[in-house]
Amino acid sequence: MRTCRFHCTPRKSGEVWEKIAGYSAPLGKFTRWLLSVLLLCVVAAPAAAGRITGTATYRERMLLPPESVFEASIEEVSRADAPSAVIANTHVESPQVPITFAIDYDDASISKDRRYVVQARITLNGTVVFTTDTAYPVLGGQRTHVDMMLRRAGSTGAAPLENTYWKLTALHGAAIAPVDRQHEASLMLDPAQNRVAGSGGCNRLVGTYALNGDHVSFGQMAGTMMACAQGMELEQKFLQTLPMVTGWRIVGQRLDLLDEHGNVLAQFEAGAMP
């Protein structure tokens, strides 16, 4: 490493000369040169940044298709008579709950006398499928983390056939008596592998299905081999019914499985997985 040595030597004229690595100049000229070098070396400091972290989930126990996108944003909501302004945002592709996220923002864009919230949504091919219906305040009181609960968008509309937890509510016209949620008969269709999983009321079930428009059929089902004090008769009838299914329809949050004549074999209700 080269060492720079400073030598101050008085001259007859009273001037002070500086020698730096062999360079000599009057003090005034050297000072100006040194300042210009320092100015050239100054690097602009990056803007101070803050970060909001959070988690997001929903009550339904269903898988999100891989094309789904999670989006979250920090928004200013100080004025009730003006639309919110997005301060910063982030997104997560192909998310699965619980979703963890972080939003980085510029401190210069934040004012202490204004109010900020985090909003989030999940879209599928541009359509909102889950969204927040509650504002989650941040930054006030140094709050920098939120745990968010998303709601199904348009919950008054029809639930999708696939990736929805379907609880059996009626079989051949007979209502299913309420049971322990851990032992309720149910189905969930996974479009990624065309596999169906669920419960017969006692044993866990797994199998395959084929979907073509409003036609659906179920392959051979396999399951565990437990013996339960209750639910065995229901499970046997349920397993005998699935091979008879040829069609389906959904009305709101209700799924009807139909036979070849359009008769309702089984009815299900969309809900949260236990």
Salt bridges, closest charged atoms under 4 A:
GLU60 OE2 - ARG152 NE 3.81
GLU71 OE1 - ARG121 NE 2.82
GLU76 OE1 - ARG114 NH1 3.71
ASP81 OD1 - ARG79 NE 3.27
GLU93 OE2 - HIS91 NE2 3.81
ASP104 OD1 - ARG51 NE 2.61
ASP133 OD2 - ARG151 NE 3.67
ASP147 OD1 - HIS145 NE2 3.01
ASP180 OD2 - HIS183 ND1 3.46
GLU184 OE2 - ARG181 NH2 3.44
ASP214 OD1 - HIS215 NE2 3.49
GLU233 OE2 - LYS237 NZ 3.64
ASP256 OD2 - ARG249 NE 2.90
ASP256 OD2 - ARG254 NH2 2.95
GLU260 OE2 - HIS261 NE2 3.74
